[in-house]
């Protein structure tokens, strides 16, 4: 299967990947599968894939959990090294194309105030839910890669 087909099947078409890469055949190696599994566990156990019900949880804590995915992903990629070279471009694209814009949008607001007002909280949670849908698709892709 080509990367383009795999990403399309899981709704991850917004990732900015090189044309040659998305046309390449995808056959995961052991390092790709292991890295995907580790990152799947990170995503499946965080607010990135778990709903944050209204009037529950703390928005700033949710933001910090999402931010920690950068360090987790970097550590996983470093640990698995060049053997995970098929997996790495997708993991990096998800950080840069999906997660970073959300974090950039909200980081300053949380730094400027101890808490958000009700309208900002509602907007944050609405955008968090949209991000969660993308991250769920990514988690499903990771599970598929990990087999």
N, C-alpha and C positions, 0 to 999 in steps of 0.2 A: 504494500500500500504506500502511496505517496504521502508526504507530510501534509500537503494541501488537503487531501481527502480526510486524513485523520483529524486535522484541526477543524475542518468544516463540519464533520460529524459531531464534534463536541461544542460547536458554536463559538470557536475561538478565532474567527476570521479577522478580528481587528488587530491581531498581533502584527507588528511591523517586522517581518522576516524577509531576508533576501530572496529574490525570485528563484535563484538556483537552488536554494535550500528547500523551499516549499515544493519544488518539483522532484526532489530527491526521494528515492525509495527509503522507507524507514524500516529497518530491521534492528530492533534494540539488542544491544550486547548486555552481558551480565551487569556491567557497571551502570549502564543506562537504567536497567530494571531496578537495581538496588538503590540508585539515587532517586528514582521516581517513587519507590516505596517509602523511603525516608521522608521525602517531601510530602507525600500523600498523608502520612501520619501527622506531620506538622499542621497541614491544612485542616484535616478532619477533626482535629481536637481544639480548634481555635474559632473565634468569632468570624473568621474568614469564611467558614462554611456553616456555622451554627447561627440560627436566628437570634436576634437580640430583641426580645419581646418589649412592647411599650411599657414604660415605667419600671423596667428592670435593667440592671447593669449600669455601668458608668461609661459614658461616651469616651472620655479620655483614656480609660483603660483599654477599651476596644481599639482605639487608635494606636496605642502602644503595642498591643498584641500584633496588629497588622504590620507595624514598623519592624517588629522583631523578625518577621519573615525574610527581610533582607539578609540579616546575619545568618539565619538558619540556612537559607538557600546558598549563600556564599560558602558556608562551612561544608555543606553537602557536596557542592561542586568541587571544592578544593580537595576534599577527602577522596572523591572518586576519580578526580583528575581527568586526563585525556581519554580514558576509557569510556567516559560518559559524554563524549563529544557530540553524539546525536541528540542527547537530552538537553545539554547546556544551552543551546540557542533559544529553545522554547522557554526554559526556566528564566533566562535573562530577559527575554521579551515580555514575559508576564510581569516581572518586576517593573520594567521600564514603561511598558505600554498600558498596563491595567492598574497596578498597585501604586506606582509613583504619582500619577496625576491625582488620585484620590488623596493620598497623604499630603501632597503639596497643597492641595486646595484647603485642607483642614488644619494643618500644622500651626500656622500663624494664629488662627482663631483660638486654638487651645492654649497657645503660649501667652496670648494677650489677656485672657480672662481665666479666672478660676473655674468658671462653668459657663455654659452657653445658655442664652435665654430660650424660652420655650419654642419660638419659631425656628431658631437655629438648631435646637435639638431635633425637632421634627424633620428639618431638611437634612441634617446629618444622618439620621436613621433611614430616611428614604434613600439617600445616596449610598449608604452602607448596604442596604438591601439589594440595590442594583449591583453593587460590587460583589456581594455575596453570590449572586446568580452567576457572574463570570467566574468566580473562584470555585463554585461547585462544578462548573463545566471543566475547569482546569483539574480539579481533584479527580473527576471521573476519567479524564485523559490520563492522569498519572496512574490511576488504578489499572487502566488498560495496558499502559506501558509496562507496569510492574508485573502484570499477569497474575 
